[in-house]
Amino acid sequence: MSQAGEDLKQAAARPLSFVQTMKAVAWSFFGVRRGADYEKDVAQLNPVHVIIAGLIGAVLFVLVLVLLVQWVIGSGVAGA
């Protein structure tokens, strides 16, 4: 097996839980993360969890925006 395949296997076996990964992704959505915490995340986060958490975060963000727009339009605040 190639070195890249071994590196990917090792990265996928990293110890942080999915909940910890969701927290790191949530902080990244806000754009506030200390350098030391970022370095720790890079060393410990499972890349598969990061991808899944990012997709879930993006879907939730879009869903909240759609619901907010529907609420504003439905409440008559946006009407003139």
Rosetta blueprint (number, residue, H / E / L):
1 M L
2 S L
3 Q H
4 A H
5 G H
6 E H
7 D H
8 L H
9 K H
10 Q H
11 A H
12 A H
13 A L
14 R L
15 P L
16 L L
17 S L
18 F H
19 V H
20 Q H
21 T H
22 M H
23 K H
24 A H
25 V H
26 A H
27 W H
28 S H
29 F H
30 F H
31 G L
32 V L
33 R L
34 R L
35 G H
36 A H
37 D H
38 Y H
39 E H
40 K H
41 D H
42 V H
43 A H
44 Q H
45 L L
46 N L
47 P H
48 V H
49 H H
50 V H
51 I H
52 I H
53 A H
54 G H
55 L H
56 I H
57 G H
58 A H
59 V H
60 L H
61 F H
62 V H
63 L H
64 V H
65 L H
66 V H
67 L H
68 L H
69 V H
70 Q H
71 W H
72 V H
73 I H
74 G H
75 S H
76 G L
77 V L
78 A L
79 G L
80 A L
